Amino acid sequence: MIDLAVAVVTGGAGGLGSAIGRALAADGFQVVLAGRNLDAAQRVADDIGQSHSPRPYPGRVDVTNRESVATLIGDIGERFGRLDVLVNNAGTEPSNSLEDTTVADWDLTMDVNVKGAMLMSQAGVPFWRAQGTGSIVNISSRTHLGCVRNAAYVSSKAALVGLTRELAVELGPMGVRSNAVAPSFVLTPFNDQRRDLADMEAMIAKYIAFTPLRRLIDPDDVANTVAFLASDRARNITGEVIHVCAGSQLPPTL
């Protein structure tokens, strides 16, 4: 058992997850980096541990599987005895239009992006009921507003916004806050592998062109927002969606 506040980040070995883990570690949390690839989580934990103490703890989880989630949460309970912050960052994004979306694409996207956040949040309730406090930060996307031509992904991120608000209402009496961060396109290894270099350069140029600040965001922009929402500085903020996208959530200028 430890006295430090504990923060769990799903998808913790990815570009966003590792940045979020580093920001929370810098704020003094005992971070748990959770994901399907334990070796990758271990590498990120070791890297963060070189500059922050305590070293993050790597945990294995398949967020779509209730038993896997229960095993992770049980391990956290035994090791640390508490859960203060849950960052539902695990996600998947099939690059398909409506016509090209298969039932398998749809089901996987909803399972990871929505059901995973629900199962992780559900598993945290016993901690929060006992503690009388907690914070959930769901990583949604600017695409919850639409206009991306990716039916499964857009629908899942819109559903995650709905879940965020429902959790704020339902868990609020336990002292739990629930908020979402909605980034725009972030150049991470996850996104970089989806297209060849020429296509990626065209996509970056497109995003910069319709963004009022004329720049992309980076993982630290998202991580810093998550860290704020996880902190006592945001103690009376709940049910909100914070867009971290340099203004690209706004309608285009006429």
N, C-alpha and C positions, 0 to 999 in steps of 0.2 A: 504494500500500500504506500501511496505517496501523498504529500500535501499539495502538490502542484495541480493546477487545473489541467484536464485532459482534453485534447482536441483530436478527433478522428477525421481523416481526409480520405475519402474513397477515390479511386483512380490516382492514388498518391504517388505513383512512379512516373506519371506523364508530365508533359511540359507545364500545364497549369497546376496539377497536383503538387509537383515538387516545389514550385514557386510559392504556392499557398502554405505548404508545410514549412518552408524556410521562414516565411513571414510570421507564422504563428510561433515557431520556435524562438524567433527573435523577440517575441513578446512574452516569452517565459512559459509557454505551454509545454506540457509533455505531449508531444505529437505522436499519433499513430498513423503511419502511412499504410493504407490498406488497398489491396488489389489482387488480381488473379495471379500475377507473376511475382512470387515472393522474392526471387533473386533480384529482380529489378527494384523492388521496394527496399531491399537490403542495401543495394548500391546507393540509392538516393539517401537513405537514412545515414549511411556511413559518410557520405559527402557533406550532408548538413551537419552531422556530428563533429566535423573537423572545426567548425566555427561557432557552434551553438551547443549549450548543455541545458538539460540532458539530451543525449542523442535520441532522435526519433526511433520509435519501435516499429518494425515492419510486421504487418499482419496479412495473412492470406484471406481473401473473401471473394466469392462470386455473389454480387449484390442481387442477382436474380433468383437466388436459391435461399429459401428461408432457413434451412438447416445450416448452410454455410454462414449466413449472417448471425445466427444464434451462437455458433461456435466462436466467431470473432468476438462478439459482444461478451460472451462468457469468459473468454480469455482476458479481455480488458477488465472485466469485473474482478477477476482473481488477481491480476497483476497490479492494478491501479486503484480499484475500488470506487471509481467514479467516472462519469462522462459529462463533460461540461459543454463541449462544442462539437457539433456534427456538421461536416461539410460534405454534402452530397455532390461530388464532382465527377464520379464515374459516368461516362457517356459513350455513345456510339452514333455515327452519322453515315448512313448509306447515301451515296450521291446519286439518288434516283428521282426522276420526275414522277408524277402520279401514274402515268402510263407504264412506266418501267418498274414501279414498286411491286414487289411480290408480297404475298402474305407472310412469308418468312422474314423479309426485310422489316415489314411493319411490326410484327410480333417482337422481333429482337430489339428494335428501337424502343418500343413501349416498355418492354421488360427491363432493359438497362436504365433508360432515362427516367422512367416514371415509377415502375414497380420497385426498382432498386431503392429509390429515395424513400418510398413508402415503407418498405421492409426495414431499412436502416432506422428510420424515424420511429417506427413502431417498436423496434427492439430497444430503443433508448428510453422509452417511457418509464420503465421501473426505476431507472436512475434518477430521472427528473422528478418523478413523484416523491422520491425519498429526499432528494436534495432541495427541492423547491426552487430550482433555477436551472437554466439551460439555454442553449442557443443553437438554432439550425440555420445553416446558410446553404441554399440550393443554387447550384450553378445552372442557370437557364441560358438564354441567348437572346440577343436582339431580334433573332428570327421569330420569336414568339409573336411578333407583330405582323408576320407574313412577308410576302414579296421575295421569296428565295427560290421557289420552284423545287421544293423538297418536302413533299407532303408528310412523310413519316416523321422527319426530324422537327419540322415546324410544329406539327401537332403535339409531339411529345414535349417540346419546350413550353408550349402554351399550357399543356396539362400540368407541367411542373409549376408554373405560376399559380394555377388554380390550387394545387396541393399546398403550395407555400402559404397561401392566404387561409386555407382551411385549417392548417396546422396552427397558424397564429391564433385563430379563434378557439380551437379545441384545446390547445395546450397552454394557452395564455394563463388560465387560472392556476396552473402549476408553476408559473413563473418562467415559462419557456417562451422565448422570442423566435419567430420564424421569418426569414427574409430571403430574397433571391437576388443574385447578381446576374445581370444580363449583358455579357460582353458582345462585341462585334467580332469580326474575324481576327484571330490571333495566330501569328505565324509560329506554330509549334511543330515538333517532329510528326505529331499526329496528322496535322493538316498538310505538312510539306510532302508527305508520302502519297497523297491522294492524286497529285497531278504532276505532269512533267514540268521542267523549269520554265519553259515558254508560257505554259498555261498559268503557272503560279505568278509569273511577272505580270501577266495581263490582269489576273484577279486582283493583285495588290494595287495596280494602277487604277482599276475600277473603284475599289474601296476608298482609296485616297481621294479620288475625284468627287465622290458624293458625300464625303465626310466634311462637315463645316470646319473642323480644325485642320483638315488636310494632312492627317497622319494616321497611321495604324496604332492600335494599342499593343502593349506587350504583356507577358504573363505577370510582371510585377504590378501593373496597373490593376489587374484583377485581384491579385493576392493582397495588395494593400487595402482594397475595399472590403474583402472578406475579413481581414484582420480587424478593421474598424468595426464591422458589424458583429464580430465575435467578442468585442471588448465592452467594458462597462461604459465607454463613451457613447455607445449606442443603446443604452439600457432601456430607453423608452421608444425605440424604433422597432416596429414589428408589422408584418403583413405588407412590407414594401418590396418593390422591384427597383433596384438601383442599376441604371443603364451605364455601363462603362464602355463607351463606344465613340468617344470624341464627337458626339452629336449626331451620329448616323441614325439614331432612333427618330430624328425629326423629319418632317416632310421635306422634300426637296424644295429649294428656293425657286419661285416662279420667275 
